[in-house]
Amino acid sequence: MIHIAIVSHGHENLLITGGLGGLLEADAQLKVWLKDNKPSVALKQFCAQHAVAYTDASPGLGFGDNNNFLFEQIGREAGFQAGDSFIVMNPDIATDAATLRQLVRQMRQDAFPLATLNLYRDAGYRQADTNIRRFPDLWTPLRALRDRSLTRPYDKAALVEACHVDWASGALLAFDAAHYQALQGFDPHYFMYFEDVDLCYRSRQLLGKGVRYYPQLRAIHAAARQNRQLGSRHASWFFRSFLTFLARRYFVYGRRQPRPQAV
């Protein structure tokens, strides 16, 4: 079974008009679970009409805690079986069930429990989304003065075959459910931003499993990128989370013996 976790923060119009990111036609082997952080009657009714699991419990949680909440809910209400998958997906992602099933098949074939696909910002697949990046380090603030970015994206044009990357955006991340459990999900130290960086780092550093990237599998990400608006609360969360990641990378995870990176 493939379980899809979607968290809405006032995205009811987008989710309804977009048919839950293109997943309404999914078969019995793929189930969508939706958490509504800004409860919407229209979205609740829409989910009921289409047999989508809906909850508006515990509003106000951060990105990681919301997805951890859904993971625990799935475990209680459906139960995870060996080989089940858990996919975290933003409400502004447009894809289809066939693409996600192929992503899971590729992960199983390659024996990798954490993966992502190739995100684009437009329906014509011309403008690549920078959803795969390198880990920040202590030199990142100095490079940021030159590059005007705290994280360095990969050159997607150079990655034409499936390969490993440092980390991938939580806009769409696929896990073997048992691996997500072993990681204990997202770290609650992060309210928003860098929780995906942290999780991917822990997966590689502590469990020896990095992120597998499949460039031939595509989806659309209509991201708002609110963290780039300097002076906003999103910018504040972004910079605080960046510092939290550096502190945990070097003073918490750095003290543990890393496991060998699996290939």
Wavefront OBJ file of the C-alpha trace (Angstrom):
o trace
v 0.000 0.000 0.000
v 1.143 3.527 -0.793
v -0.019 6.122 1.734
v 0.077 9.794 0.651
v 0.189 12.511 3.344
v -1.048 15.983 2.346
v -1.302 18.940 4.746
v -3.504 21.902 3.843
v -2.975 25.431 5.182
v -5.909 27.120 3.480
v -5.279 25.249 0.205
v -8.849 23.988 -0.152
v -9.478 25.685 -3.518
v -6.240 24.346 -4.973
v -6.874 20.838 -3.670
v -10.482 20.715 -4.821
v -9.945 22.149 -8.306
v -6.773 20.101 -8.763
v -8.353 16.865 -7.591
v -5.925 16.447 -4.675
v -2.915 16.969 -6.906
v -4.219 14.570 -9.548
v -4.717 11.618 -7.179
v -8.498 11.285 -7.162
v -8.322 8.502 -9.737
v -5.947 6.433 -7.621
v -6.662 2.715 -7.214
v -7.064 0.655 -4.063
v -3.287 0.383 -3.638
v -2.872 4.133 -3.085
v -4.642 6.044 -0.316
v -4.603 9.798 0.382
v -4.638 11.085 3.970
v -5.309 14.798 4.390
v -4.761 17.010 7.446
v -6.513 20.377 7.343
v -4.701 22.963 9.471
v -7.258 25.663 8.623
v -10.469 23.631 8.739
v -12.596 24.038 5.621
v -16.141 22.705 5.373
v -15.830 22.550 1.590
v -12.636 20.496 1.736
v -14.080 18.169 4.389
v -17.153 17.528 2.234
v -14.990 17.012 -0.852
v -12.883 14.399 0.937
v -16.003 12.623 2.213
v -17.403 12.446 -1.334
v -14.207 10.860 -2.619
v -13.410 8.527 0.289
v -10.308 10.484 1.293
v -9.254 10.261 4.943
v -9.694 13.763 6.402
v -8.784 15.223 9.783
v -8.741 18.747 11.174
v -7.390 17.698 14.571
v -4.422 19.487 16.189
v -4.311 22.583 13.962
v -1.268 24.852 14.059
v 1.462 22.227 13.959
v 4.606 22.778 11.917
v 5.473 20.932 8.703
v 7.280 18.011 10.307
v 4.845 17.555 13.173
v 1.897 17.558 10.751
v 3.401 14.733 8.719
v 4.383 12.825 11.843
v 0.767 13.207 12.995
v -0.526 11.671 9.764
v 2.016 8.846 9.911
v 0.828 7.956 13.411
v -2.818 8.210 12.325
v -2.202 5.813 9.438
v -0.505 3.399 11.803
v -3.487 3.459 14.178
v -6.304 3.367 11.626
v -4.888 1.285 8.781
v -1.676 -0.229 10.064
v 1.531 -0.435 8.067
v 2.432 -3.730 6.459
v 5.922 -4.809 5.366
v 6.767 -3.040 2.123
v 4.246 -0.222 2.556
v 5.278 3.248 1.412
v 4.691 6.670 2.968
v 4.869 9.711 0.682
v 4.920 13.286 1.964
v 3.392 15.597 -0.651
v 2.692 19.327 -0.619
v -0.795 20.527 -1.583
v 0.754 22.499 -4.471
v 2.141 19.378 -6.170
v 0.466 18.110 -9.357
v 1.165 14.492 -10.290
v -0.732 11.231 -10.881
v -1.021 7.805 -9.305
v 0.956 6.104 -12.095
v 3.983 8.340 -11.471
v 3.970 7.667 -7.743
v 3.553 3.933 -8.256
v 6.534 3.984 -10.623
v 8.566 5.917 -8.065
v 7.843 3.256 -5.446
v 8.662 0.430 -7.891
v 12.016 2.040 -8.683
v 12.801 2.473 -4.994
v 12.054 -1.184 -4.304
v 14.052 -2.331 -7.305
v 17.055 -0.304 -6.158
v 16.518 -1.286 -2.508
v 16.431 2.340 -1.380
v 13.957 3.493 1.277
v 14.110 7.260 0.606
v 13.667 8.919 -2.777
v 12.305 11.808 -4.777
v 11.512 12.659 -8.370
v 12.111 15.561 -10.739
v 9.981 18.597 -9.886
v 9.221 21.416 -12.318
v 7.616 24.816 -11.813
v 5.509 24.766 -14.974
v 3.135 22.405 -16.745
v 5.356 22.339 -19.831
v 8.292 20.914 -17.843
v 10.593 23.694 -19.002
v 11.497 25.388 -15.706
v 13.170 23.011 -13.270
v 12.403 23.269 -9.571
v 15.523 23.203 -7.398
v 14.197 20.416 -5.172
v 17.526 18.579 -4.852
v 20.385 20.330 -3.068
v 23.648 19.891 -1.181
v 23.903 19.926 2.590
v 24.721 23.293 4.198
v 27.948 23.434 6.178
v 29.935 25.939 8.247
v 31.144 27.680 5.088
v 27.634 28.169 3.761
v 27.141 31.718 5.172
v 30.276 32.885 3.346
v 29.203 31.256 0.074
v 25.754 32.774 0.511
v 27.267 36.262 0.202
v 28.373 35.302 -3.303
v 25.571 32.974 -4.355
v 22.697 34.733 -2.550
v 21.418 31.383 -1.308
v 21.935 29.359 1.850
v 21.562 26.071 -0.008
v 23.241 24.978 -3.242
v 21.111 23.243 -5.866
v 22.394 20.464 -8.081
v 22.628 21.047 -11.813
v 19.721 18.867 -12.878
v 20.730 19.023 -16.530
v 23.842 17.025 -15.619
v 21.867 14.319 -13.787
v 20.261 12.200 -16.490
v 20.302 8.850 -14.672
v 19.037 7.814 -11.249
v 21.597 8.823 -8.629
v 22.154 9.808 -5.006
v 21.796 13.418 -3.831
v 22.407 15.029 -0.442
v 18.840 16.084 0.290
v 15.521 16.616 -1.410
v 12.694 19.008 -0.670
v 9.880 17.830 1.541
v 7.514 19.031 -1.192
v 7.620 15.393 -2.306
v 9.559 12.726 -0.457
v 8.873 8.995 -0.647
v 9.802 6.582 2.140
v 9.570 2.939 2.889
v 7.273 3.235 5.910
v 9.626 1.170 8.077
v 12.475 3.571 7.262
v 10.385 6.589 8.250
v 9.646 4.814 11.522
v 13.342 4.056 12.075
v 14.104 7.752 11.574
v 11.324 8.610 14.041
v 9.948 10.921 11.388
v 10.733 14.602 11.115
v 12.559 16.296 13.978
v 10.141 18.481 16.028
v 12.956 20.984 16.694
v 11.999 22.535 13.337
v 8.681 24.330 12.979
v 9.136 25.005 9.284
v 12.078 24.788 6.830
v 15.182 22.560 7.015
v 13.284 19.672 8.587
v 13.684 17.904 5.237
v 17.417 18.680 5.210
v 17.747 17.310 8.729
v 15.798 14.135 7.950
v 17.834 13.378 4.820
v 21.060 14.032 6.732
v 20.041 11.676 9.545
v 19.066 9.024 7.013
v 22.527 9.083 5.456
v 24.604 9.784 8.550
v 22.866 7.488 11.014
v 21.237 4.786 8.878
v 23.559 4.728 5.867
v 20.782 5.414 3.347
v 20.906 8.608 1.304
v 18.319 10.034 -1.070
v 17.734 8.412 -4.453
v 16.783 10.849 -7.231
v 14.858 9.713 -10.321
v 15.122 12.421 -13.005
v 12.906 10.601 -15.514
v 9.894 10.793 -13.180
v 8.306 14.246 -13.224
v 5.753 16.302 -11.303
v 4.821 19.983 -11.016
v 5.449 22.135 -7.944
v 3.705 25.524 -7.849
v 5.662 26.791 -4.837
v 5.025 30.169 -3.181
v 8.611 30.444 -1.820
v 7.543 32.741 0.999
v 10.864 32.371 2.812
v 12.472 34.721 0.258
v 10.385 37.677 1.440
v 12.867 39.310 3.813
v 11.317 40.553 7.027
v 8.448 38.066 6.894
v 7.854 35.436 9.542
v 8.706 32.808 6.905
v 12.151 34.393 6.518
v 12.565 34.313 10.295
v 11.634 30.609 10.442
v 13.975 29.921 7.529
v 17.076 31.485 9.113
v 16.407 30.061 12.570
v 15.947 26.594 11.112
v 19.160 26.967 9.118
v 21.094 27.690 12.328
v 19.348 24.817 14.092
v 20.440 22.403 11.373
v 24.086 23.517 11.573
v 24.065 23.178 15.356
v 22.566 19.697 15.230
v 24.777 18.561 12.342
v 28.025 19.443 14.091
v 27.182 19.129 17.779
v 24.612 16.311 17.864
v 24.898 14.062 14.818
v 28.599 14.774 14.370
v 29.361 12.980 17.625
v 27.894 9.725 16.371
v 29.774 7.260 14.236
v 28.278 7.469 10.727
v 27.127 4.306 9.039
v 28.638 3.488 5.637
v 26.711 5.024 2.753
v 24.776 2.307 0.933
v 25.098 2.120 -2.844
l 1 2 3 4 5 6 7 8 9 10 11 12 13 14 15 16 17 18 19 20 21 22 23 24 25 26 27 28 29 30 31 32 33 34 35 36 37 38 39 40 41 42 43 44 45 46 47 48 49 50 51 52 53 54 55 56 57 58 59 60 61 62 63 64 65 66 67 68 69 70 71 72 73 74 75 76 77 78 79 80 81 82 83 84 85 86 87 88 89 90 91 92 93 94 95 96 97 98 99 100 101 102 103 104 105 106 107 108 109 110 111 112 113 114 115 116 117 118 119 120 121 122 123 124 125 126 127 128 129 130 131 132 133 134 135 136 137 138 139 140 141 142 143 144 145 146 147 148 149 150 151 152 153 154 155 156 157 158 159 160 161 162 163 164 165 166 167 168 169 170 171 172 173 174 175 176 177 178 179 180 181 182 183 184 185 186 187 188 189 190 191 192 193 194 195 196 197 198 199 200 201 202 203 204 205 206 207 208 209 210 211 212 213 214 215 216 217 218 219 220 221 222 223 224 225 226 227 228 229 230 231 232 233 234 235 236 237 238 239 240 241 242 243 244 245 246 247 248 249 250 251 252 253 254 255 256 257 258 259 260 261 262 263
